[in-house]
Amino acid sequence: MCSGAIQMTRFGRSLMAIVVLLLLTGCGPAVVAQAQSGEAAPAAQELPAPAGPRPAAPASMPAEVDADPATESGGPGDPEVINPLTGEPVSDPASLTRRPLLVAVANFPPSARDVQSGLSLASQVWETYIGQGMTRYLVLFYGDYQQELEEILESRLGEGGDGFVIGPVRSGRVVFEDIKAMFPRALLITAGASEEVKQQLSNRVSVYSDDPETTNAAGVAPQDLAALTGVEVDPADYAGLAFDPQPPPGGRPAPFVSVLYNRYNQIGWTYETERGEYLRSQDQADDTPTLVPTLDRLTGEQLGADNVLVLFAKHRFVNSERTIVEMELVYVRDRKGLLFRDGQVYPILWSTLGGRLELSDVEGSPVALRPGLSWFEVVSYESTWNEEQLTVRFHNPPGP
C-alpha cells in the first residue's frame, strides 16, 4: 500500500489530507492504448505537469466569461484569464489551449467509491444512468488542474505517485459521445467498451491496469497527462456558460437535494455554507437510507460542487437487457432542468442547439452559475421532482 501525506488541497484543508494517502492502493501506472478515434493521441510519456495551484474566483468576476482568453498574457497586473467551463481564473493561460479530457469514472460496484480519485480537480462531472439502477461519471478536466495536481503530489513528502490520480476508469457508454460533442477536440478516456458501443465512440483511448484481474485498478497516471492533453484547442469553443458569484434572484431555499436513481443508488447533496458548496453523499447499495460522504481519495475531502444541475433528458433503452441507454443531450432546446447553487434552487431551461450547453430561466434570460465545479445529474423525462421534499426520483423510460 502506498502511504504519504497531502498538505495542500483546493480548499486549503491541510490536516485532512495528511491521512488520505493511507487509502491509496498499490495500483501500477496506467497503460494507455490508442483505440479507434477520429484524432490520434500521442503515446503516453513520463512528462512532469507544470506547477501552480488554481486561485479562487474573485468577488468581482463578471457574469459573462471572456470568450477569447488566449489573447491575455496572465502576468502580474494583466487582466485575469478565465476558464470558460468554471468561470474561475487560471494561473497559466496556456492551460486553456490544451484539449479537455473526458474520463469515464466508476460509481459501481460500490467498492469503486473507495478509490475514486481526482474528481475535485474537474471542471464538470456528468452523472449518467447506465441501467439496472446504476450510474457512471464522465468527468471533464480542463484548464490548470495539472498544476494543482502537481502541487498535491509534491506535498506527499517523497511518497507515492505510482498509482493512478484519476479513476477508477471503466468502460465507455454511448451517451459519452453526446457529451463529448459539446467540447470540440476533447479526448474520451475509457477502459474499453463493448463492441456495439465502441462503434459509436470517436476520439477515444483506453487505459488498462497492469493487473487486469483486479477490479477498479485502471486509471490515469500523472505521467500520462502531458501526452494525452498535447493537442491545441481554442478556448472560445467552450464559452457558452455565464458565471456570477452573486446568486440570481427568484431562488427558493434548498439546503439539500436528494436524487434517487434506485433504492440501491441514493444520492444526497447538502449545502455547506462555509464552503459555499453542495457536499455529496451516497448510500452503500444496502437498501437503507443511510448516506455516507463521497470522498476524493486524492485529497481526502468530501466531494463538493458549486453548482448541482438536474437535466431532464429523453432516455431510450437500445437493447432488451436495458444496459445500453441513449439520451438526447445535443442539438435540443428548452428542456427542463433545475439549478442548485448558494443554497437555493431555480427552475431552468437548458439547450444545446449550437452544440454547446446554454442555460436560461423560464422566461428565456440567461442564468449564471456560481464560479467553480458543476455537477450534472442527468435523469429521464419520466423522472419526478418533488419541490416540497426537494427530491428528484429517477424512473426508467419504456422498454425497447
N, C-alpha and C positions, 0 to 999 in steps of 0.2 A: 504494500500500500504506500502511496506517495504521501508525504507529510510536508508541512511547512506553514507559513503564515502570510496572510494578506493584511497589509496595514492601511491601504487606501482603497476606497470604493467610490462609486459615483456620488453617493450621498455623504461621504466622509465619516462613516461609522467604522472606525478602525478596530475597535475592540471585538466586534462580532467577527470580523474577518480573520482574526488570529486563529480561530479554531476551525475555520471552514475547510481548510485543505486536508484535515484529518479524514474528510469524507471522500477524498479523491481515490479513485480506484487505480489499479495498475495497468490501465489500458495503454497499449502502444500507440505510436503516432499513426494517424490515419493514412491509408494508402489511397491516393487519388487516381482514378482511371477515367480516361476520356470516353464518354458514351456518344450515342448518336446525337448530333446537335446541329443547329444552324450556324454556329460560330464556334470554332475550335478554341479551347482554352489551353494555355501552356501547361506543361507538366509542372507538378509541384516542386518547389525548390526551397531550400533552407535559407530564407532571407529574413532578416530581422524587420519587424514593423517599426515605423518611426515613433518616437516618444512624444508625450504631451497629452494631458488629460483634456476632456471636453469641458469648457466652462459652463456655468449655469446661465440660464436665459436672463437677459437684463429686464428690469422692470419697465423700461420704456420701449420695448420691442413693438414695432408697428404691426398692424393687423395683417397686412399683405406682405408676403415674402418677396425679396428681390429675386427676380427670375433669372438674373444673369450674374451670379456671384463670382464667376470665374474672372471677371474683369477687375476685381478688387485685390489689392496686394496683401491685406491682412496684417500688415506690420503695425508697430506702435503708432497710435494716432490715426490710423486708417479706419474707414467705415468697417463695421462688423460684417463678416461673410456668414450667411445664414444657410443652414441645411434646409432645403425646401420640404423635406419629409418630417422634420421635427420642429421647425421654427426656432431652433437654437443656433447660436453662433458656433462656428468651428474654429479650432486653433490653427489648422492648416488648410487653406483654401484648395490646395491641390488634391486633398482627400475627396473632394466633390467631383473630381474628374475621373475617379476610379470606379469601375462599374459596381453596382449593388450585387450582393449575394442574397439569394433566397434559399434558406436551408430548411429541409423537412425534418422537424424535431418530434420525437415520440412523446406521446402522453399516455399511451397504453402499450404494454401492460403497466400496471401501477408501479412496478419496480423501476420503470424508466424515470420516474419523478425524483428518485434518489440521486440521479446523476445528471439531471438536466443542467446545462451549463451555458452561460453566455447570453441568456435572453435579456438580461438587464442592460446589455450594451446595444440592443437593437434599436432601430428607428420605428419599426412597426412589427406587430405579431398578428397573424391571421389564424384564428382557430376555426377549423372546418370539420364538418361531420364526415366520418368515413364508414358509417354503417355499424349495425349491431350495438348502438348506444355509445360508440367511441368517437373521440375527436383526435385530430393531429394538428400540430402547429406548422405554419410556414412562416419562418422568421426572417425579416428583412434587415440586412446590415448595410449601412451606407453612411459615408462621412468619416469622421475621425475616430471611430470606435477602435481602430487598430492602435492608435496612440494610447488610448485609455487602457486597452488590454495589455500593452507593453508595460505600462506603469504597474498594473496589478501583478503581472508576472515577475517584474523586478523586485517587488516587495516580498516575494516569497523567501527572501534571505538565502538564496542559493539552492532552494528546493524545487523540485517539480519541473513542470513544463514538458514532461514526457508523455502526457496524455492529451486527449482532445480538450479544446477550450470551447467548442460549440457542438452541442449534441445532446443526447444520442440521436444520430441520424437514422431515419427509417425510409421506407420505400415511397416512391412518387405516387401522386394521385392526379386524376385528370383536371380537377379544379385548380391545381397549381399552375397549369398553363394559362388559365384565365387571369389569375392574379398576376402572373409574370408579364402578361400583355400590357399591364399598366406601367411597367417600368422598362422602357426600351433598353435592350442590350444587357439586361440583368442576367446573371448566371444562376441556374437552378441546380441545387446540390441535393441528391437523394442517395439512399443506399439501395440502388437498383430500382426496379419496377416490374410489374407483371408485363408479359408480352403485349397484352391488349392495351394497357396503359402506356407503355413505353412508346408505342407508335404515335401517341398523341402529345408527347412531350418533346420540346425542342430546346436547344442551347443548354444542355444538361451534362453534368458529370456525376459519377458515382463515387462514394467513399466506402471503403471496406476496412474492417478491423483486421489486424494480423491474427486474431483469434475468431474466426467466423462462427465457431460453435457457441460463443458467448453472446447472450442477448444484451443489447444496449451497449455494445462495445465500439461501434463505429462512430466516428465524429471527425470534425475538422481540427487539425493540429495547428498551432501558431505558425509553424514554418510553411504551412500551405497557403496562408492568406495572401502574401505578396504576389505569388504567381496567379492565384485564382482571380484576383482583382485587377490584373495588369492589362486591362482594356480600357481605352479612354472613352468617356461619356460626356454628354453635355448636361449639366445640372438643370438647365432651363427645361429639359424634357420632363422633369419631375415636379415642376412648380404648378400646382393646381389647388393646393390647400391653403386656407387662411389661418393665421395664428394670432392670438392676443392673450396676454397674461391676465387680462381682466375678463371675467365671465360675461357672456351676453345677458341681456335682460330676458325675463319671461320664464326662467327656470323654476322647477318645483324641487323642494328638498328631497334629496335622495342619499341618505347616509350609507346605504348599501344597495346592492342589486344581486339577485340570485338568478343564475342561468342554469336551468335543469335540462340537460340533454337526455338523461336517463336516470333511473333510480340508482344506478351504479356509476353515474357520472354527473355529480352535482358540484356546481362552481359558485363561489361567493366572492363578491367584491365589496370591501368595506372601506369607506372613505376615512383617511387618516389626515387630520387637519395639519399636524406639524410638517408632514412631508408634502401635503397638498396633492396626494395621490390616492387612488383606489388600490388597496392591497389585496392580492389574490390568495384564496384558499380553495381547497378541493377535498371532497370525500376520499376515502381509501378503497372505493369499489367494494364496500362491505355491507351495502344496503342499510346504512344508518345515516342520520342527518348530520353526524359529526364531521366538521371540516377542519383540516389542518393546513397551516401556512404552506404555500408553494414557494420553495427556496431556489435560489440560483446557486448551484454548487461553486461557481467561480467566486462569488462574493460572500456567500453565507447569509445573505439578506433575503427577506421575503420579497417576492416579485411585486412590483407596483407599476401602475400605468397612470400617466397624466390624463389620458382620455380612454374611456371604455365605450366602444361603439357597438351597438347591436344592429346588424344589417339583415333585413328580411329579404331573402332571395329565393327565386324559384329553384327547387331541387327536383331531380328526377333520377330514379334508380335505373341503371342500364342493364344489369344482369339479375337473374332470378334469385341469386344468393344475397342480393342487396349489399354488395361490398364495393360496387363501383357507382359513384354518385356524381352526376353532372349538376352544375349550378350556373345560373345565369348571372354573371358578375360584370361582364364587359359589354359595352355598347347598349346600355339600357338607361332609362331616365325615370326620375321621380319615383324611385322605390322608397318604401317607408323604412325608417330606422329610428334609433334612439341614441342620444349622446349623453354620457355621464361625465361631468367634469366639475371640479370645485364643489363637490358635494351636492350637485344639482343635476336634474335630468331634463332634457329638451327633446321634444319630438322633432325629427328632421326628415328631409328627403335626400337621397343620395343618387347620383347619376354618374355614368361613365361613358357617355355618348362620344366624347372626344378621345377616348382611350385612356383617360386619367380620371381619378376619383374627385368629384366635387360635391360639396355639402351645402345645403340650404335649409332655411326654415320652411314652414308650411306655406308661407307667402312668397317663397322664391328668393329671398335675400340670402346672401352668403352667411354661413355660420362659421365662426372662428373656433379652432381648437386651442386648448392650452398648450404652450410650447413643451415639448417632451415626447415621450414614448406613447404611441397609440396602440391599443389592443382591440382587434375586431373580432367580435363573436358573430359568425355567420350562421343564421338559422333559417329554417324553411318558411315558406308562405303560411303553412299550416300552424306554425308556432303561435303561441298566445302571449300577450303582455297584460299582466295584472298590475295596474298602476297603484292600487291601494296596497298590495303586498310587495310591490317592487320586484316582481318575479317574471322572468321570461321562461316559458316552458316549451321545449322543443317537441314537435310532433312530426312523425315520418310523413313524407309525401306518399301518394298512392303507389302501389307496386307496379312493376313493369308489365 
